[in-house]
Amino acid sequence: MSVDGSKTISKKKKRAAITVNINGTRYDVVRRCAEALGYKTTTENDESFIIWSDHTINAERCAELKPYQRINHFPGMGEIARKDCLARNLLKMQKTQSDEYDFFPRTWTLPADYTTLMNYYLDLKKRRKSKTFICKPSNGAMGNGIHLLQNLDKLSMHDNLVVQEYLERPLIVDGMKFDLRIYVLVLSCDPLKIFLYDDGLMRFSTNEYAPPTEKNLDNMYMHLTNYSINKSSENYENSDDENKGSKRSIKYLKMWMASHNYSFTMLWNSITDIVIKTCIVAEPYLLHTYRMARPGTTSCASSSVCFEILGMDIFVDRKLRPWLLEVNRSPSFGCDSKVDADIKFDVIRTAFSLLNLKPSEKWRALAAQKQLSRARLLKPRNNLERKTQFSIRKTFLRSQLHELRKVSEQTKFEDKNSGKYHRIFPARSSKQAEYIKLLNGAFKTFLAGRGSMLEQKSHQGMLQHLRESELLDMLQQCECDEQTAKSQTSVHGPPKPAPKIQPLAKLRPWSSPPVSPFLFSRYTSSPSSLPNNINTHHAGSDHNLHTYGERARRLRMNADMEVSMRKSNALLLKQIDSLFKKDRDTSKSPDSSQGTFKKDLDQVAKKPQMNKVPFRSKKIVFNSIIKYKNKSMLSCSINNLGENSMDLSSSLYELKSVATTAFCSCSEICSRLGNYHLKSSR
């Protein structure tokens, strides 16, 4: 009851539910799996926790996802899902690891391998051997476009096909040829986590098998086991019993092999090995594409926004040797029998459970994003705390400890809720080291220069080299070292504060880029004032070097050059003055002294120390001669300087005054200096 006597209605907070977007799928089993776990299905909400699509996605779609969302495809999985890409990548690995990658038939990709294929076919003809080849479209699916050939002359070099040797000796069960549909869950690519479903489907052909001949090459119901082809056959049998019909459970194969004294465990271990090695081929592409789409994400499996259920087709020959036929990244989840419904329902439902989604992850992710943006906007720029090496080390160890605990909790959750899935990578056997070598080799093979960079972080969560106890010991040792360092600083006194950096003087408006105060001084300073000002100029350069680093270092070099330049300027001016006094004393008329002064000036210019005089020193010669306003000396200096020595645009006013007082026209001066200076003076 409230104060005024009215009844108050308590509103219960609605618990947020996990939503699954099924707008992109046509399979009803996805909806049933979501409802069985208590999830809500939707077709419009883009902020759903799980997005299921029957089509592939690109890197842009992956980048748009929020941290709490999951989608059932990896960008880059086409490197093993397309038939031509799978063949090309497996052949690359076979060149470097021939003993490990021998689980697929001999393959050619047209039109690139047309010449190699025809040479192989002609060699068979010479030896009077015949083989059957199966041709598949490069990007085909559901058995469309598949046909068998024994005469390869019918092939065109422009066809986009994948040609394989037909495996003619299959394991026959009840008179029929079959293959296995294996379901593989890739839960994360950073680090790589692979789960294999313990059950699967046996898909039978509908006609009794016979070796291929020219008469039965067109009988697809005999040679192919695709469901999309055999379902239209009259002999197709749809049964609810998992031990009968054209689709059966792998449990039936296990029973049949046990009755014929075959080892199913050995066969299944070989299939597991094939699955791991095939996924290793795709890992460099998956990791590179994922990190490009989502840079800066943590390397924890629970934070991966992508997962994928692959359908791998495995062929078993008479010697119980498994062969990889193809990989499907969008396997069919249609359920037309009880065996289909039971297996596919459990495959999807258990995969949803392994994602370990929680309703609280949504608001936690949004809150973390807001906190990150707020910290970036409101970050103080003054009085920043200096991080010591101990604080940086402690921060790193604490982050590693948090990451290790998070991965450990995720691993325990996966082991507890995996159901019929079991983890095959990282392997918990002695083969893990061999798989790591293959993974490193795949990075070097496929990514070349980028492989070494990605290889260092490719399996961060695969092998836990550091245990939690070891990290705690390292953290405790770091704190002890920090306390020891503090005690030593207290004994020797606090460190001296850094000197305050005074701001530079205001620069002239035309000085760009900024220069040191030394470069602001006039170039024509008197020689007597040079030694007294050198230390001041060096001090200014040291101040800039302390303030601006690399830029000020270059300015210091310029300052040293200016000191040497001013010394040479003073020396040159002094010699010109002595020449002028000598010429004035020896001759009374200017005309008679023209040749003598010109010769003396040429001798000064040809001296070894004068050859090293820079361009600005020659400019000072010109300015000093202008100061005397003598036509003969002006002519001598012009002849000495040459065409490419200076630009007259800055001294045009002085030239006019000299030409007026010394009875020399501007046209005469410009004609002596050349057309280049005439254009620049305009």
Order of alpha helices (4+ residues) and beta strands (2+ residues): beta-alpha-beta-beta-alpha-beta-alpha-alpha-beta-alpha-beta-beta-beta-beta-beta-alpha-alpha-beta-alpha-alpha-beta-beta-alpha-alpha-alpha-beta-alpha-alpha-alpha-alpha-alpha-alpha-alpha-alpha-alpha-alpha-alpha-alpha
